[in-house]
Amino acid sequence: MTFQFAYQFTPDVLQSGLRDLDAVVLTVPLKSDDGDLIAAGTKGTIVSVHGDGESYVVEFAEPLGALVTAEPHEVRAVKAPDA
């Protein structure tokens, strides 16, 4: 008799490299869920990651609480300033 164990490891970092609460900047202008235009270059925070990074829900301060669903090519990580 033999025993086989199957383990599935889920990486802490998604394939895209972006996770919840990461700061990002839009690379293209996008419309919010409420129809407001959010300009390219606007910084926001990822509040939800869909799948393995197929898309992200990003929240912006202006307009207050604006949410945008963005694809990976539409956002990039904000780099921390050099210390």
Distance bins in CASP14 RR format, pairs under 12 A and 6 or more apart:
PFRMAT RR
TARGET T0000
AUTHOR 0000-0000-0000
RMODE 2
METHOD distances of the structure
MODEL  1
10 51 0 0 0 0 0 1 0 0 0 0 0
10 52 0 0 0 0 1 0 0 0 0 0 0
11 17 0 0 0 0 1 0 0 0 0 0 0
11 19 0 0 0 0 0 1 0 0 0 0 0
11 52 0 0 0 0 1 0 0 0 0 0 0
11 53 0 0 0 0 0 1 0 0 0 0 0
12 19 0 0 0 0 1 0 0 0 0 0 0
12 20 0 0 0 0 0 1 0 0 0 0 0
13 19 1 0 0 1 0 0 0 0 0 0 0
13 20 0 0 0 0 0 1 0 0 0 0 0
13 22 0 0 0 0 0 1 0 0 0 0 0
13 49 0 0 0 0 0 1 0 0 0 0 0
13 52 0 0 0 0 0 1 0 0 0 0 0
13 53 0 0 0 0 0 1 0 0 0 0 0
13 77 0 0 0 0 0 1 0 0 0 0 0
14 20 0 0 0 0 1 0 0 0 0 0 0
14 22 0 0 0 0 0 1 0 0 0 0 0
14 46 0 0 0 0 0 1 0 0 0 0 0
14 48 0 0 0 0 0 1 0 0 0 0 0
14 49 1 0 0 1 0 0 0 0 0 0 0
14 50 0 0 0 0 0 1 0 0 0 0 0
14 51 1 0 0 1 0 0 0 0 0 0 0
14 52 1 0 1 0 0 0 0 0 0 0 0
14 53 1 0 1 0 0 0 0 0 0 0 0
14 54 0 0 0 0 1 0 0 0 0 0 0
14 55 0 0 0 0 0 1 0 0 0 0 0
14 56 0 0 0 0 1 0 0 0 0 0 0
14 72 0 0 0 0 1 0 0 0 0 0 0
15 49 0 0 0 0 0 1 0 0 0 0 0
15 51 0 0 0 0 1 0 0 0 0 0 0
15 52 1 0 1 0 0 0 0 0 0 0 0
15 53 1 0 0 1 0 0 0 0 0 0 0
15 54 0 0 0 0 1 0 0 0 0 0 0
15 72 0 0 0 0 1 0 0 0 0 0 0
16 22 0 0 0 0 1 0 0 0 0 0 0
16 24 0 0 0 0 0 1 0 0 0 0 0
16 46 0 0 0 0 0 1 0 0 0 0 0
16 49 1 0 0 1 0 0 0 0 0 0 0
16 50 0 0 0 0 0 1 0 0 0 0 0
16 51 0 0 0 0 1 0 0 0 0 0 0
16 52 1 0 0 1 0 0 0 0 0 0 0
16 53 1 0 1 0 0 0 0 0 0 0 0
16 54 0 0 0 0 1 0 0 0 0 0 0
16 55 0 0 0 0 1 0 0 0 0 0 0
16 56 0 0 0 0 1 0 0 0 0 0 0
16 70 0 0 0 0 0 1 0 0 0 0 0
16 71 0 0 0 0 1 0 0 0 0 0 0
16 72 1 0 1 0 0 0 0 0 0 0 0
16 73 0 0 0 0 0 1 0 0 0 0 0
16 74 0 0 0 0 0 1 0 0 0 0 0
16 75 0 0 0 0 1 0 0 0 0 0 0
16 76 0 0 0 0 0 1 0 0 0 0 0
16 77 0 0 0 0 1 0 0 0 0 0 0
17 24 0 0 0 0 0 1 0 0 0 0 0
17 46 0 0 0 0 0 1 0 0 0 0 0
17 49 0 0 0 0 1 0 0 0 0 0 0
17 52 0 0 0 0 1 0 0 0 0 0 0
17 53 0 0 0 0 1 0 0 0 0 0 0
17 56 0 0 0 0 0 1 0 0 0 0 0
17 72 0 0 0 0 1 0 0 0 0 0 0
17 75 0 0 0 0 0 1 0 0 0 0 0
17 76 0 0 0 0 0 1 0 0 0 0 0
17 77 1 0 0 1 0 0 0 0 0 0 0
18 24 1 0 0 1 0 0 0 0 0 0 0
18 25 0 0 0 0 0 1 0 0 0 0 0
18 44 0 0 0 0 0 1 0 0 0 0 0
18 45 0 0 0 0 0 1 0 0 0 0 0
18 46 1 0 0 1 0 0 0 0 0 0 0
18 47 0 0 0 0 0 1 0 0 0 0 0
18 48 0 0 0 0 0 1 0 0 0 0 0
18 49 1 0 0 1 0 0 0 0 0 0 0
18 50 0 0 0 0 0 1 0 0 0 0 0
18 51 0 0 0 0 0 1 0 0 0 0 0
18 52 0 0 0 0 0 1 0 0 0 0 0
18 53 1 0 0 1 0 0 0 0 0 0 0
18 54 0 0 0 0 0 1 0 0 0 0 0
18 55 0 0 0 0 0 1 0 0 0 0 0
18 56 1 0 0 1 0 0 0 0 0 0 0
18 57 0 0 0 0 0 1 0 0 0 0 0
18 58 0 0 0 0 1 0 0 0 0 0 0
18 70 0 0 0 0 0 1 0 0 0 0 0
18 71 0 0 0 0 0 1 0 0 0 0 0
18 72 1 0 0 1 0 0 0 0 0 0 0
18 73 0 0 0 0 0 1 0 0 0 0 0
18 74 0 0 0 0 0 1 0 0 0 0 0
18 75 1 0 0 1 0 0 0 0 0 0 0
18 76 0 0 0 0 1 0 0 0 0 0 0
18 77 1 0 0 1 0 0 0 0 0 0 0
18 78 0 0 0 0 0 1 0 0 0 0 0
19 45 0 0 0 0 0 1 0 0 0 0 0
19 46 1 0 0 1 0 0 0 0 0 0 0
19 47 0 0 0 0 0 1 0 0 0 0 0
19 48 0 0 0 0 0 1 0 0 0 0 0
19 49 1 0 0 1 0 0 0 0 0 0 0
19 51 0 0 0 0 0 1 0 0 0 0 0
19 52 0 0 0 0 0 1 0 0 0 0 0
19 53 0 0 0 0 1 0 0 0 0 0 0
19 56 0 0 0 0 1 0 0 0 0 0 0
19 77 0 0 0 0 1 0 0 0 0 0 0
20 45 0 0 0 0 1 0 0 0 0 0 0
20 46 1 0 1 0 0 0 0 0 0 0 0
20 47 1 0 0 1 0 0 0 0 0 0 0
20 48 1 0 0 1 0 0 0 0 0 0 0
20 49 1 0 0 1 0 0 0 0 0 0 0
20 50 0 0 0 0 0 1 0 0 0 0 0
20 53 0 0 0 0 0 1 0 0 0 0 0
20 56 0 0 0 0 1 0 0 0 0 0 0
20 57 0 0 0 0 1 0 0 0 0 0 0
20 58 0 0 0 0 0 1 0 0 0 0 0
20 59 0 0 0 0 0 1 0 0 0 0 0
21 44 0 0 0 0 0 1 0 0 0 0 0
21 45 1 0 0 1 0 0 0 0 0 0 0
21 46 1 0 0 1 0 0 0 0 0 0 0
21 47 1 0 0 1 0 0 0 0 0 0 0
21 48 0 0 0 0 0 1 0 0 0 0 0
21 49 0 0 0 0 0 1 0 0 0 0 0
21 56 0 0 0 0 0 1 0 0 0 0 0
21 57 0 0 0 0 0 1 0 0 0 0 0
21 58 0 0 0 0 0 1 0 0 0 0 0
21 59 0 0 0 0 0 1 0 0 0 0 0
21 77 0 0 0 0 0 1 0 0 0 0 0
21 78 0 0 0 0 0 1 0 0 0 0 0
22 43 0 0 0 0 0 1 0 0 0 0 0
22 44 0 0 0 0 1 0 0 0 0 0 0
22 45 1 0 0 1 0 0 0 0 0 0 0
22 46 1 0 1 0 0 0 0 0 0 0 0
22 47 0 0 0 0 0 1 0 0 0 0 0
22 48 0 0 0 0 0 1 0 0 0 0 0
22 49 0 0 0 0 1 0 0 0 0 0 0
22 53 0 0 0 0 0 1 0 0 0 0 0
22 56 0 0 0 0 1 0 0 0 0 0 0
22 58 0 0 0 0 1 0 0 0 0 0 0
22 59 0 0 0 0 0 1 0 0 0 0 0
22 75 0 0 0 0 1 0 0 0 0 0 0
22 76 0 0 0 0 0 1 0 0 0 0 0
22 77 1 0 0 1 0 0 0 0 0 0 0
22 78 1 0 0 1 0 0 0 0 0 0 0
22 79 0 0 0 0 0 1 0 0 0 0 0
22 80 0 0 0 0 0 1 0 0 0 0 0
23 42 0 0 0 0 0 1 0 0 0 0 0
23 43 1 0 0 1 0 0 0 0 0 0 0
23 44 1 0 0 1 0 0 0 0 0 0 0
23 45 1 0 1 0 0 0 0 0 0 0 0
23 46 0 0 0 0 1 0 0 0 0 0 0
23 47 0 0 0 0 0 1 0 0 0 0 0
23 56 0 0 0 0 0 1 0 0 0 0 0
23 58 0 0 0 0 1 0 0 0 0 0 0
23 59 0 0 0 0 0 1 0 0 0 0 0
23 60 0 0 0 0 0 1 0 0 0 0 0
23 61 0 0 0 0 0 1 0 0 0 0 0
23 75 0 0 0 0 0 1 0 0 0 0 0
23 76 0 0 0 0 0 1 0 0 0 0 0
23 77 1 0 0 1 0 0 0 0 0 0 0
23 78 1 0 1 0 0 0 0 0 0 0 0
23 79 0 0 0 0 1 0 0 0 0 0 0
23 80 0 0 0 0 1 0 0 0 0 0 0
23 81 0 0 0 0 0 1 0 0 0 0 0
24 30 0 0 0 0 0 1 0 0 0 0 0
24 38 0 0 0 0 0 1 0 0 0 0 0
24 41 0 0 0 0 1 0 0 0 0 0 0
24 42 0 0 0 0 1 0 0 0 0 0 0
24 43 1 0 0 1 0 0 0 0 0 0 0
24 44 1 0 1 0 0 0 0 0 0 0 0
24 45 1 0 0 1 0 0 0 0 0 0 0
24 46 1 0 1 0 0 0 0 0 0 0 0
24 47 0 0 0 0 0 1 0 0 0 0 0
24 49 0 0 0 0 0 1 0 0 0 0 0
24 56 1 0 0 1 0 0 0 0 0 0 0
24 57 0 0 0 0 0 1 0 0 0 0 0
24 58 1 0 0 1 0 0 0 0 0 0 0
24 59 0 0 0 0 0 1 0 0 0 0 0
24 60 0 0 0 0 0 1 0 0 0 0 0
24 68 0 0 0 0 0 1 0 0 0 0 0
24 70 1 0 0 1 0 0 0 0 0 0 0
24 71 0 0 0 0 0 1 0 0 0 0 0
24 72 0 0 0 0 0 1 0 0 0 0 0
24 74 0 0 0 0 1 0 0 0 0 0 0
24 75 1 0 1 0 0 0 0 0 0 0 0
24 76 1 0 0 1 0 0 0 0 0 0 0
24 77 1 0 1 0 0 0 0 0 0 0 0
24 78 1 0 0 1 0 0 0 0 0 0 0
24 79 0 0 0 0 0 1 0 0 0 0 0
25 38 0 0 0 0 0 1 0 0 0 0 0
25 39 0 0 0 0 0 1 0 0 0 0 0
25 40 0 0 0 0 1 0 0 0 0 0 0
25 41 1 0 1 0 0 0 0 0 0 0 0
25 42 1 0 0 1 0 0 0 0 0 0 0
25 43 1 0 1 0 0 0 0 0 0 0 0
25 44 1 0 0 1 0 0 0 0 0 0 0
25 45 0 0 0 0 0 1 0 0 0 0 0
25 46 0 0 0 0 0 1 0 0 0 0 0
25 58 0 0 0 0 1 0 0 0 0 0 0
25 60 0 0 0 0 0 1 0 0 0 0 0
25 68 0 0 0 0 0 1 0 0 0 0 0
25 70 0 0 0 0 0 1 0 0 0 0 0
25 74 0 0 0 0 0 1 0 0 0 0 0
25 75 1 0 0 1 0 0 0 0 0 0 0
25 76 1 0 1 0 0 0 0 0 0 0 0
25 77 0 0 0 0 1 0 0 0 0 0 0
25 78 1 0 1 0 0 0 0 0 0 0 0
25 79 0 0 0 0 1 0 0 0 0 0 0
26 32 0 0 0 0 0 1 0 0 0 0 0
26 37 0 0 0 0 0 1 0 0 0 0 0
26 38 1 0 0 1 0 0 0 0 0 0 0
26 39 1 0 0 1 0 0 0 0 0 0 0
26 40 1 0 1 0 0 0 0 0 0 0 0
26 41 1 0 1 0 0 0 0 0 0 0 0
26 42 1 0 1 0 0 0 0 0 0 0 0
26 43 0 0 0 0 1 0 0 0 0 0 0
26 44 1 0 0 1 0 0 0 0 0 0 0
26 46 0 0 0 0 0 1 0 0 0 0 0
26 56 0 0 0 0 0 1 0 0 0 0 0
26 58 1 0 0 1 0 0 0 0 0 0 0
26 60 0 0 0 0 1 0 0 0 0 0 0
26 66 0 0 0 0 0 1 0 0 0 0 0
26 68 1 0 0 1 0 0 0 0 0 0 0
26 69 0 0 0 0 0 1 0 0 0 0 0
26 70 1 0 0 1 0 0 0 0 0 0 0
26 71 0 0 0 0 0 1 0 0 0 0 0
26 73 0 0 0 0 0 1 0 0 0 0 0
26 74 1 0 0 1 0 0 0 0 0 0 0
26 75 1 0 0 1 0 0 0 0 0 0 0
26 76 0 0 0 0 1 0 0 0 0 0 0
26 77 0 0 0 0 0 1 0 0 0 0 0
26 78 0 0 0 0 0 1 0 0 0 0 0
27 38 0 0 0 0 0 1 0 0 0 0 0
27 39 0 0 0 0 0 1 0 0 0 0 0
27 40 1 0 0 1 0 0 0 0 0 0 0
27 41 1 0 0 1 0 0 0 0 0 0 0
27 42 0 0 0 0 0 1 0 0 0 0 0
27 43 0 0 0 0 0 1 0 0 0 0 0
27 58 0 0 0 0 0 1 0 0 0 0 0
27 70 0 0 0 0 1 0 0 0 0 0 0
27 71 0 0 0 0 0 1 0 0 0 0 0
27 72 0 0 0 0 1 0 0 0 0 0 0
27 73 1 0 0 1 0 0 0 0 0 0 0
27 74 1 0 1 0 0 0 0 0 0 0 0
27 75 1 0 0 1 0 0 0 0 0 0 0
27 76 1 0 1 0 0 0 0 0 0 0 0
27 77 0 0 0 0 0 1 0 0 0 0 0
27 78 0 0 0 0 0 1 0 0 0 0 0
28 37 0 0 0 0 0 1 0 0 0 0 0
28 38 0 0 0 0 1 0 0 0 0 0 0
28 39 0 0 0 0 1 0 0 0 0 0 0
28 40 1 0 1 0 0 0 0 0 0 0 0
28 41 0 0 0 0 1 0 0 0 0 0 0
28 42 0 0 0 0 0 1 0 0 0 0 0
28 68 0 0 0 0 0 1 0 0 0 0 0
28 70 0 0 0 0 1 0 0 0 0 0 0
28 71 0 0 0 0 1 0 0 0 0 0 0
28 72 0 0 0 0 0 1 0 0 0 0 0
28 73 0 0 0 0 1 0 0 0 0 0 0
28 74 1 0 1 0 0 0 0 0 0 0 0
28 75 0 0 0 0 1 0 0 0 0 0 0
28 76 0 0 0 0 0 1 0 0 0 0 0
29 35 0 0 0 0 0 1 0 0 0 0 0
29 36 0 0 0 0 0 1 0 0 0 0 0
29 37 1 0 1 0 0 0 0 0 0 0 0
29 38 1 0 0 1 0 0 0 0 0 0 0
29 39 1 0 1 0 0 0 0 0 0 0 0
29 40 1 0 1 0 0 0 0 0 0 0 0
29 41 0 0 0 0 1 0 0 0 0 0 0
29 42 0 0 0 0 1 0 0 0 0 0 0
29 68 0 0 0 0 1 0 0 0 0 0 0
29 70 0 0 0 0 0 1 0 0 0 0 0
29 74 0 0 0 0 1 0 0 0 0 0 0
30 36 0 0 0 0 1 0 0 0 0 0 0
30 37 1 0 0 1 0 0 0 0 0 0 0
30 38 1 0 1 0 0 0 0 0 0 0 0
30 39 0 0 0 0 1 0 0 0 0 0 0
30 40 0 0 0 0 1 0 0 0 0 0 0
30 41 0 0 0 0 0 1 0 0 0 0 0
30 42 0 0 0 0 1 0 0 0 0 0 0
30 44 0 0 0 0 0 1 0 0 0 0 0
30 55 0 0 0 0 0 1 0 0 0 0 0
30 56 0 0 0 0 0 1 0 0 0 0 0
30 57 0 0 0 0 0 1 0 0 0 0 0
30 58 0 0 0 0 1 0 0 0 0 0 0
30 60 0 0 0 0 1 0 0 0 0 0 0
30 66 0 0 0 0 1 0 0 0 0 0 0
30 67 0 0 0 0 0 1 0 0 0 0 0
30 68 1 0 1 0 0 0 0 0 0 0 0
30 69 0 0 0 0 1 0 0 0 0 0 0
30 70 1 0 0 1 0 0 0 0 0 0 0
30 71 0 0 0 0 1 0 0 0 0 0 0
30 73 0 0 0 0 0 1 0 0 0 0 0
30 74 1 0 0 1 0 0 0 0 0 0 0
30 75 0 0 0 0 1 0 0 0 0 0 0
31 37 1 0 1 0 0 0 0 0 0 0 0
31 38 1 0 0 1 0 0 0 0 0 0 0
31 39 0 0 0 0 0 1 0 0 0 0 0
31 60 0 0 0 0 0 1 0 0 0 0 0
31 63 0 0 0 0 0 1 0 0 0 0 0
31 66 0 0 0 0 1 0 0 0 0 0 0
31 67 0 0 0 0 0 1 0 0 0 0 0
31 68 1 0 0 1 0 0 0 0 0 0 0
31 69 0 0 0 0 1 0 0 0 0 0 0
31 70 0 0 0 0 0 1 0 0 0 0 0
31 74 0 0 0 0 0 1 0 0 0 0 0
32 38 1 0 1 0 0 0 0 0 0 0 0
32 39 0 0 0 0 0 1 0 0 0 0 0
32 42 0 0 0 0 0 1 0 0 0 0 0
32 44 0 0 0 0 0 1 0 0 0 0 0
32 57 0 0 0 0 0 1 0 0 0 0 0
32 58 0 0 0 0 1 0 0 0 0 0 0
32 59 0 0 0 0 1 0 0 0 0 0 0
32 60 1 0 0 1 0 0 0 0 0 0 0
32 62 0 0 0 0 0 1 0 0 0 0 0
32 63 1 0 0 1 0 0 0 0 0 0 0
32 64 0 0 0 0 0 1 0 0 0 0 0
32 65 0 0 0 0 1 0 0 0 0 0 0
32 66 1 0 1 0 0 0 0 0 0 0 0
32 67 1 0 0 1 0 0 0 0 0 0 0
32 68 1 0 1 0 0 0 0 0 0 0 0
32 69 0 0 0 0 1 0 0 0 0 0 0
32 70 0 0 0 0 0 1 0 0 0 0 0
33 47 0 0 0 0 0 1 0 0 0 0 0
33 57 0 0 0 0 1 0 0 0 0 0 0
33 58 0 0 0 0 0 1 0 0 0 0 0
33 59 0 0 0 0 0 1 0 0 0 0 0
33 60 0 0 0 0 0 1 0 0 0 0 0
33 63 0 0 0 0 0 1 0 0 0 0 0
33 65 0 0 0 0 1 0 0 0 0 0 0
33 66 1 0 0 1 0 0 0 0 0 0 0
33 67 1 0 1 0 0 0 0 0 0 0 0
33 68 1 0 0 1 0 0 0 0 0 0 0
33 69 1 0 0 1 0 0 0 0 0 0 0
33 70 0 0 0 0 0 1 0 0 0 0 0
34 60 0 0 0 0 0 1 0 0 0 0 0
34 63 1 0 0 1 0 0 0 0 0 0 0
34 64 0 0 0 0 0 1 0 0 0 0 0
34 65 0 0 0 0 1 0 0 0 0 0 0
34 66 1 0 0 1 0 0 0 0 0 0 0
34 67 1 0 0 1 0 0 0 0 0 0 0
34 68 0 0 0 0 1 0 0 0 0 0 0
35 63 0 0 0 0 1 0 0 0 0 0 0
35 66 0 0 0 0 1 0 0 0 0 0 0
35 67 0 0 0 0 0 1 0 0 0 0 0
35 68 0 0 0 0 1 0 0 0 0 0 0
35 69 0 0 0 0 0 1 0 0 0 0 0
36 42 0 0 0 0 0 1 0 0 0 0 0
36 60 0 0 0 0 1 0 0 0 0 0 0
36 62 0 0 0 0 1 0 0 0 0 0 0
36 63 1 0 1 0 0 0 0 0 0 0 0
36 64 0 0 0 0 0 1 0 0 0 0 0
36 65 0 0 0 0 1 0 0 0 0 0 0
36 66 1 0 1 0 0 0 0 0 0 0 0
36 67 0 0 0 0 1 0 0 0 0 0 0
36 68 0 0 0 0 1 0 0 0 0 0 0
37 60 0 0 0 0 0 1 0 0 0 0 0
37 62 0 0 0 0 0 1 0 0 0 0 0
37 63 0 0 0 0 1 0 0 0 0 0 0
37 66 0 0 0 0 1 0 0 0 0 0 0
37 68 0 0 0 0 0 1 0 0 0 0 0
38 44 0 0 0 0 1 0 0 0 0 0 0
38 58 0 0 0 0 1 0 0 0 0 0 0
38 59 0 0 0 0 0 1 0 0 0 0 0
38 60 1 0 1 0 0 0 0 0 0 0 0
38 61 0 0 0 0 0 1 0 0 0 0 0
38 62 0 0 0 0 1 0 0 0 0 0 0
38 63 0 0 0 0 1 0 0 0 0 0 0
38 65 0 0 0 0 0 1 0 0 0 0 0
38 66 1 0 0 1 0 0 0 0 0 0 0
38 67 0 0 0 0 1 0 0 0 0 0 0
38 68 1 0 1 0 0 0 0 0 0 0 0
38 69 0 0 0 0 0 1 0 0 0 0 0
38 70 0 0 0 0 1 0 0 0 0 0 0
38 74 0 0 0 0 0 1 0 0 0 0 0
38 75 0 0 0 0 0 1 0 0 0 0 0
39 60 0 0 0 0 1 0 0 0 0 0 0
39 62 0 0 0 0 1 0 0 0 0 0 0
39 63 0 0 0 0 0 1 0 0 0 0 0
39 66 0 0 0 0 0 1 0 0 0 0 0
39 68 0 0 0 0 0 1 0 0 0 0 0
40 68 0 0 0 0 0 1 0 0 0 0 0
40 70 0 0 0 0 0 1 0 0 0 0 0
40 74 0 0 0 0 1 0 0 0 0 0 0
40 75 0 0 0 0 0 1 0 0 0 0 0
40 76 0 0 0 0 0 1 0 0 0 0 0
41 58 0 0 0 0 0 1 0 0 0 0 0
41 60 0 0 0 0 0 1 0 0 0 0 0
41 74 0 0 0 0 0 1 0 0 0 0 0
41 75 0 0 0 0 1 0 0 0 0 0 0
41 76 0 0 0 0 1 0 0 0 0 0 0
41 78 0 0 0 0 1 0 0 0 0 0 0
42 58 0 0 0 0 1 0 0 0 0 0 0
42 59 0 0 0 0 0 1 0 0 0 0 0
42 60 1 0 0 1 0 0 0 0 0 0 0
42 61 0 0 0 0 1 0 0 0 0 0 0
42 62 1 0 0 1 0 0 0 0 0 0 0
42 63 0 0 0 0 0 1 0 0 0 0 0
42 66 0 0 0 0 1 0 0 0 0 0 0
42 68 0 0 0 0 1 0 0 0 0 0 0
42 70 0 0 0 0 0 1 0 0 0 0 0
42 74 0 0 0 0 0 1 0 0 0 0 0
42 75 0 0 0 0 0 1 0 0 0 0 0
42 78 0 0 0 0 0 1 0 0 0 0 0
43 58 0 0 0 0 1 0 0 0 0 0 0
43 59 0 0 0 0 0 1 0 0 0 0 0
43 60 1 0 0 1 0 0 0 0 0 0 0
43 61 0 0 0 0 1 0 0 0 0 0 0
43 62 0 0 0 0 0 1 0 0 0 0 0
43 75 0 0 0 0 0 1 0 0 0 0 0
43 76 0 0 0 0 0 1 0 0 0 0 0
43 77 0 0 0 0 0 1 0 0 0 0 0
43 78 1 0 1 0 0 0 0 0 0 0 0
43 79 0 0 0 0 0 1 0 0 0 0 0
44 56 0 0 0 0 0 1 0 0 0 0 0
44 57 0 0 0 0 0 1 0 0 0 0 0
44 58 1 0 1 0 0 0 0 0 0 0 0
44 59 1 0 0 1 0 0 0 0 0 0 0
44 60 1 0 1 0 0 0 0 0 0 0 0
44 61 1 0 0 1 0 0 0 0 0 0 0
44 62 0 0 0 0 1 0 0 0 0 0 0
44 65 0 0 0 0 0 1 0 0 0 0 0
44 66 0 0 0 0 1 0 0 0 0 0 0
44 67 0 0 0 0 0 1 0 0 0 0 0
44 68 0 0 0 0 1 0 0 0 0 0 0
44 70 0 0 0 0 1 0 0 0 0 0 0
44 75 0 0 0 0 1 0 0 0 0 0 0
44 76 0 0 0 0 0 1 0 0 0 0 0
44 77 0 0 0 0 0 1 0 0 0 0 0
44 78 0 0 0 0 1 0 0 0 0 0 0
45 56 0 0 0 0 1 0 0 0 0 0 0
45 57 0 0 0 0 1 0 0 0 0 0 0
45 58 1 0 0 1 0 0 0 0 0 0 0
45 59 1 0 1 0 0 0 0 0 0 0 0
45 60 0 0 0 0 1 0 0 0 0 0 0
45 61 0 0 0 0 1 0 0 0 0 0 0
45 65 0 0 0 0 0 1 0 0 0 0 0
45 66 0 0 0 0 0 1 0 0 0 0 0
45 67 0 0 0 0 0 1 0 0 0 0 0
45 68 0 0 0 0 0 1 0 0 0 0 0
45 70 0 0 0 0 0 1 0 0 0 0 0
45 75 0 0 0 0 0 1 0 0 0 0 0
45 77 0 0 0 0 0 1 0 0 0 0 0
45 78 0 0 0 0 1 0 0 0 0 0 0
46 53 0 0 0 0 1 0 0 0 0 0 0
46 55 0 0 0 0 0 1 0 0 0 0 0
46 56 1 0 1 0 0 0 0 0 0 0 0
46 57 1 0 0 1 0 0 0 0 0 0 0
46 58 1 0 1 0 0 0 0 0 0 0 0
46 59 0 0 0 0 1 0 0 0 0 0 0
46 60 0 0 0 0 0 1 0 0 0 0 0
46 67 0 0 0 0 0 1 0 0 0 0 0
46 68 0 0 0 0 0 1 0 0 0 0 0
46 69 0 0 0 0 0 1 0 0 0 0 0
46 70 0 0 0 0 1 0 0 0 0 0 0
46 72 0 0 0 0 0 1 0 0 0 0 0
46 75 1 0 0 1 0 0 0 0 0 0 0
46 76 0 0 0 0 0 1 0 0 0 0 0
46 77 0 0 0 0 1 0 0 0 0 0 0
46 78 0 0 0 0 0 1 0 0 0 0 0
47 56 0 0 0 0 1 0 0 0 0 0 0
47 57 1 0 1 0 0 0 0 0 0 0 0
47 58 1 0 0 1 0 0 0 0 0 0 0
47 59 1 0 1 0 0 0 0 0 0 0 0
47 60 0 0 0 0 0 1 0 0 0 0 0
47 65 0 0 0 0 1 0 0 0 0 0 0
47 66 0 0 0 0 0 1 0 0 0 0 0
47 67 1 0 0 1 0 0 0 0 0 0 0
47 68 0 0 0 0 0 1 0 0 0 0 0
47 69 0 0 0 0 0 1 0 0 0 0 0
47 70 0 0 0 0 0 1 0 0 0 0 0
48 54 0 0 0 0 0 1 0 0 0 0 0
48 55 0 0 0 0 1 0 0 0 0 0 0
48 56 1 0 0 1 0 0 0 0 0 0 0
48 57 1 1 0 0 0 0 0 0 0 0 0
48 58 0 0 0 0 1 0 0 0 0 0 0
48 59 0 0 0 0 1 0 0 0 0 0 0
48 67 0 0 0 0 1 0 0 0 0 0 0
48 68 0 0 0 0 0 1 0 0 0 0 0
48 69 0 0 0 0 1 0 0 0 0 0 0
48 70 0 0 0 0 0 1 0 0 0 0 0
49 55 0 0 0 0 1 0 0 0 0 0 0
49 56 1 0 1 0 0 0 0 0 0 0 0
49 57 0 0 0 0 1 0 0 0 0 0 0
49 58 0 0 0 0 0 1 0 0 0 0 0
49 69 0 0 0 0 0 1 0 0 0 0 0
49 70 0 0 0 0 0 1 0 0 0 0 0
49 71 0 0 0 0 0 1 0 0 0 0 0
49 72 0 0 0 0 0 1 0 0 0 0 0
49 75 0 0 0 0 0 1 0 0 0 0 0
50 56 1 0 0 1 0 0 0 0 0 0 0
50 57 1 0 0 1 0 0 0 0 0 0 0
50 58 0 0 0 0 0 1 0 0 0 0 0
50 69 0 0 0 0 1 0 0 0 0 0 0
50 70 0 0 0 0 0 1 0 0 0 0 0
50 71 0 0 0 0 1 0 0 0 0 0 0
50 72 0 0 0 0 0 1 0 0 0 0 0
51 57 0 0 0 0 0 1 0 0 0 0 0
51 72 0 0 0 0 0 1 0 0 0 0 0
52 72 0 0 0 0 0 1 0 0 0 0 0
53 69 0 0 0 0 0 1 0 0 0 0 0
53 70 0 0 0 0 0 1 0 0 0 0 0
53 71 0 0 0 0 1 0 0 0 0 0 0
53 72 1 0 0 1 0 0 0 0 0 0 0
53 73 0 0 0 0 0 1 0 0 0 0 0
53 75 0 0 0 0 0 1 0 0 0 0 0
54 69 0 0 0 0 0 1 0 0 0 0 0
54 70 0 0 0 0 0 1 0 0 0 0 0
54 71 1 0 0 1 0 0 0 0 0 0 0
54 72 1 0 0 1 0 0 0 0 0 0 0
54 73 0 0 0 0 0 1 0 0 0 0 0
54 74 0 0 0 0 0 1 0 0 0 0 0
55 68 0 0 0 0 0 1 0 0 0 0 0
55 69 1 0 1 0 0 0 0 0 0 0 0
55 70 1 0 0 1 0 0 0 0 0 0 0
55 71 1 0 1 0 0 0 0 0 0 0 0
55 72 1 0 0 1 0 0 0 0 0 0 0
55 73 0 0 0 0 0 1 0 0 0 0 0
55 74 0 0 0 0 1 0 0 0 0 0 0
55 75 0 0 0 0 1 0 0 0 0 0 0
56 67 0 0 0 0 0 1 0 0 0 0 0
56 68 0 0 0 0 1 0 0 0 0 0 0
56 69 1 0 0 1 0 0 0 0 0 0 0
56 70 1 0 1 0 0 0 0 0 0 0 0
56 71 1 0 0 1 0 0 0 0 0 0 0
56 72 1 0 0 1 0 0 0 0 0 0 0
56 73 0 0 0 0 0 1 0 0 0 0 0
56 74 0 0 0 0 1 0 0 0 0 0 0
56 75 1 0 0 1 0 0 0 0 0 0 0
56 76 0 0 0 0 0 1 0 0 0 0 0
56 77 0 0 0 0 0 1 0 0 0 0 0
57 65 0 0 0 0 0 1 0 0 0 0 0
57 66 0 0 0 0 0 1 0 0 0 0 0
57 67 1 0 1 0 0 0 0 0 0 0 0
57 68 1 0 0 1 0 0 0 0 0 0 0
57 69 1 0 1 0 0 0 0 0 0 0 0
57 70 1 0 0 1 0 0 0 0 0 0 0
57 71 0 0 0 0 0 1 0 0 0 0 0
57 75 0 0 0 0 0 1 0 0 0 0 0
58 65 0 0 0 0 0 1 0 0 0 0 0
58 66 0 0 0 0 1 0 0 0 0 0 0
58 67 1 0 0 1 0 0 0 0 0 0 0
58 68 1 0 1 0 0 0 0 0 0 0 0
58 69 1 0 0 1 0 0 0 0 0 0 0
58 70 1 0 1 0 0 0 0 0 0 0 0
58 71 0 0 0 0 0 1 0 0 0 0 0
58 72 0 0 0 0 0 1 0 0 0 0 0
58 74 0 0 0 0 1 0 0 0 0 0 0
58 75 1 0 0 1 0 0 0 0 0 0 0
58 76 0 0 0 0 0 1 0 0 0 0 0
58 77 0 0 0 0 0 1 0 0 0 0 0
58 78 0 0 0 0 0 1 0 0 0 0 0
59 65 1 0 1 0 0 0 0 0 0 0 0
59 66 1 0 0 1 0 0 0 0 0 0 0
59 67 1 0 1 0 0 0 0 0 0 0 0
59 68 0 0 0 0 1 0 0 0 0 0 0
59 69 0 0 0 0 0 1 0 0 0 0 0
59 70 0 0 0 0 0 1 0 0 0 0 0
60 66 1 0 1 0 0 0 0 0 0 0 0
60 67 1 0 0 1 0 0 0 0 0 0 0
60 68 1 0 0 1 0 0 0 0 0 0 0
60 70 0 0 0 0 0 1 0 0 0 0 0
60 75 0 0 0 0 0 1 0 0 0 0 0
61 67 0 0 0 0 0 1 0 0 0 0 0
68 74 0 0 0 0 1 0 0 0 0 0 0
68 75 0 0 0 0 1 0 0 0 0 0 0
69 75 0 0 0 0 0 1 0 0 0 0 0
70 76 0 0 0 0 0 1 0 0 0 0 0
END
